[in-house]
Amino acid sequence: MGTWKSRGLRGSVLEDVINYTIRHLREANLAVIQKVPTPITPIEIDKTTRHITLAYFDQKSTVDYLGVVQGIPICFDAKECASDTFPLQNIHPHQVAFMRDFEKQGGISFFILYFSARQEYYYLRFREMLQYWERREAGGRKSFTVSELDPAFFLVEKRNLIPLLTGVQRDLDGREN
């Protein structure tokens, strides 16, 4: 089991924007998406703030979010990156296996990447990520850069909302071609 030591609010901006977006989508009856809690067992709790300061993961987490968009099952994970290079070590083999199985069942799997230095969001299709993953497995680069990404899948935040459905629609359109 992995041990978790709190690193403050790492990734919370991305998660907050996604959570706000999925709340908006549900209220508009466009999608129902839920954050999947990561199961942990607390080891240490700060008595003054009642915050967990040390814990271990009960099991490997699959993805951050599961849901349905107009009858289409989706799953995705949110990842933040401070530079223009995304290290593939941030994606775990059990996540890839889950997403692969999810797609075999007719669902859509993807990642929402947030390049914080650029303040840009990217909808990383599962099949696109697999190309980088397989390149690494074949002895190639262990990362990919912003310049390798498809410009059509950058998502522009508007009123604190990430246009997730735009990414899903473009993903679907690409599957039909």
Salt bridges, closest charged atoms under 4 A:
ASP77 OD2 - LYS79 NZ 3.07
ASP84 OD1 - ARG118 NE 2.82
GLU103 OE2 - ARG175 NH2 2.77
GLU120 OE1 - ARG118 NH1 3.26
GLU128 OE1 - ARG125 NH2 3.08
GLU137 OE2 - ARG136 NH2 2.95
GLU148 OE1 - ARG135 NH1 2.62
GLU148 OE2 - ARG141 NH1 3.55
ASP150 OD2 - ARG125 NH2 3.78
ASP171 OD1 - ARG127 NH1 2.90
ASP171 OD1 - ARG175 NE 2.87
